[in-house]
């Protein structure tokens, strides 16, 4: 089952407001992907996996959200 969601994140360092669309599947080996935007412009498309996952539901979603927001905060793979 795939979960799809949208959210926004305000970067602490600069105050820029990024929006993102993300999805993840569920199960033992989770694949996730995101599209990150600033002012409507695509700035990055990070993705990853969680191996030997034991999280479900909102706990899994929050894990993926935390990962995406840390990428935004640090500017990892984000076009400035």
GUZA-8826 format. One line per field, with one value per residue (C-alpha): residue in three letters; x negated, y negated, z negated; residue number from 1. Coordinates in Angstrom, 1 decimal. Last residue first. Layout:
N
titi: (ALA ...)
x: (X ...)
y: (Y ...)
z: (Z ...)
banu: (NUM ...)
***
This chain:
80
titi: (UNK UNK UNK UNK UNK UNK UNK UNK UNK UNK UNK UNK UNK UNK UNK UNK UNK UNK UNK UNK UNK UNK UNK UNK UNK UNK UNK UNK UNK UNK UNK UNK UNK UNK UNK UNK UNK UNK UNK UNK UNK UNK UNK UNK UNK UNK UNK UNK UNK UNK UNK UNK UNK UNK UNK UNK UNK UNK UNK UNK UNK UNK UNK UNK UNK UNK UNK UNK UNK UNK UNK UNK UNK UNK UNK UNK UNK UNK UNK UNK)
x: (-19.7 -19.2 -18.6 -20.7 -21.4 -20.3 -20.8 -17.3 -15.7 -17.4 -16.4 -12.8 -12.8 -14.1 -11.7 -8.8 -9.8 -10.0 -6.7 -5.0 -6.3 -5.0 -1.7 -1.0 -3.6 -7.3 -9.2 -11.4 -14.1 -15.6 -14.3 -14.8 -15.6 -14.5 -15.4 -13.9 -15.1 -14.5 -11.3 -10.1 -6.7 -8.1 -10.5 -9.7 -10.7 -9.6 -9.8 -10.5 -10.2 -10.9 -10.1 -11.7 -9.7 -6.3 -4.9 -5.2 -6.2 -5.2 -6.1 -5.1 -7.0 -6.7 -9.6 -9.3 -12.5 -13.3 -17.0 -18.6 -15.4 -14.1 -10.3 -8.8 -5.6 -3.4 -2.0 -1.1 -1.0 -0.9 -1.4 0.0)
y: (-26.7 -23.3 -20.8 -17.7 -18.2 -21.7 -21.0 -22.0 -20.5 -17.1 -17.2 -17.9 -14.9 -12.5 -13.9 -13.4 -9.8 -9.0 -10.8 -8.7 -5.4 -6.4 -7.5 -4.0 -1.4 -1.1 2.2 1.6 4.2 1.8 -1.8 -3.1 -6.4 -9.2 -12.8 -14.8 -18.4 -22.0 -22.0 -25.6 -26.5 -29.1 -26.5 -22.9 -19.5 -16.2 -13.2 -9.5 -6.6 -2.8 -0.6 2.8 4.7 3.4 0.1 -2.2 -5.8 -9.0 -12.6 -16.0 -18.9 -22.6 -24.8 -28.0 -29.9 -31.2 -31.2 -29.0 -27.5 -26.3 -26.4 -23.1 -22.4 -19.3 -17.0 -13.3 -9.9 -6.5 -3.4 0.0)
z: (4.3 5.9 3.1 3.0 -0.7 -1.7 -5.4 -6.3 -3.2 -3.8 -7.5 -6.4 -4.1 -6.8 -9.4 -7.0 -6.3 -10.0 -10.6 -7.8 -9.4 -12.8 -11.3 -9.9 -10.4 -11.6 -11.7 -8.7 -7.9 -5.3 -4.9 -1.4 0.3 2.5 3.0 5.9 5.7 6.3 8.4 8.7 7.3 4.9 3.5 4.3 3.1 4.8 2.6 2.7 0.3 0.6 -2.4 -2.9 -5.6 -4.6 -3.5 -0.5 -0.6 1.1 0.9 2.2 0.8 0.1 -0.9 -2.9 -3.2 -6.7 -6.1 -8.7 -10.2 -6.8 -6.9 -5.8 -3.9 -3.4 -0.8 -1.2 0.6 -1.2 1.0 0.0)
banu: (80 79 78 77 76 75 74 73 72 71 70 69 68 67 66 65 64 63 62 61 60 59 58 57 56 55 54 53 52 51 50 49 48 47 46 45 44 43 42 41 40 39 38 37 36 35 34 33 32 31 30 29 28 27 26 25 24 23 22 21 20 19 18 17 16 15 14 13 12 11 10 9 8 7 6 5 4 3 2 1)
***
